[in-house]
Amino acid sequence: MANWIDVSLSQHQLKLFNGDKLIKTYPIATGKILSPTPGGTFTIMNKHSNPGGAYGVLWMGLSKPHYGIHGTNNPSSIGKNVSKGCIRMYNHDVLELSSMAPVGTKVHIHE
């Protein structure tokens, strides 16, 4: 069974599943009120190492253009609603997640 990602905006958590088995839970930061993280089901379309700046060590682009899961150069932002709609993770967490979530992985985002 393929791995998939569940993002809870209200709990600031990203969970990686294999089928119905929880593999790992990560703390995240999400979009602020004026630029909320979109809900729905998306797909990881691409990955870029070392995108620079606020994106930390890795960018994983979603099938919704301009949105992604990425690292951060501001670790104190994790757990808050601070981004422009993207899902931020600690750099070490996004690298670990990326190793288990290939391009094509489904991402379900909800409150």
N, C-alpha and C positions, 0 to 999 in steps of 0.2 A: 504494500500500500504506500502511496506517496505521502510525503510530508506536506503539511499545510499550516498556515499561520492564522491565529485568531487574535485580533487587536481589540481590547476593551478600552474605549476612550475614557469612560468614567472611572475606571480603576487604574489607569495609566499602566496597563500591563499588556505585553505581547507574549502569547503562548504559542509554542511550537508543538504540533501534534503529528503523530504518525497514525493515520486512521483515527481511532477514538482514544488512542493512548497519548497522554501528555508526556512530552519529552523534557521540556524546560520552560520556565517562566522568566521573563525579563522585565525590568522597570523601563518605562519609556517617558518621553515628553511628547505632547501633542499640540495641535493648533490652538491659537488663541481665539477669542470670541469673534474678532473681525476677520480672521482667516482660519476657519475651523478645518479640522481634518475631515475629508469626505467619508461618508459611510458607504458601504456596499462591498461587493466582491470584485477583487482585482487580481492581476497576475504580475509576478516579477518579470519584467521584460528585458532588463539589462543590468549590468554591474560595472562600476568604475572604481578602481583603486585610487586612493590618494587624490580625490577631487579637489581638495584644498579648502581653506577657509572654514566656514561654519559647518561643512559637511563631514568633518573628521576624516577618518581613514578609509571610508568606503561608502559608496552610493549604490543603492539598489532601486532602480527606477520601476515604478508601477505602470500598469496599463492605463491609468488616468494620467495624461500628460502633466508634467511639472510637479508630480507628487512622488515621494519615495520614502524608503526606510534608509536612514543614514546614521553615521557616527556624529560626534559633536566636538567642537573645540571648547565647549562650555558645559562641563559635566554637572555643574550645580543646577542646570536647567532640567535635569531628569526628574520626572515626577510632577511636572508643572504643565500648564497650558501656555506655551510660549512661542511655538513655531509658526511658520507661515502656512501650516497645513500638513507638513511632513511629519513623519514619525522619527523622533530622535532616539538614539540609543547610546550607551557608553561605547567607546571605541572597541574595547576588548569584547563586548557583547555582540556588536554588529559583525565583527570578524568571525566569531564562533557561529552565529546564526547563519551567516553567508555560506559557511562550509557545509551546512545541513539543509539549505534552502536554495536549490539550483534555479536558474532561469526557468520559468514555467510554473513555479510554486504559486498556489492560490493563496490570497490574502483576504480574509474576511474582517471588515472593520465595522464596529457597531458601538453604540453607547455602552 
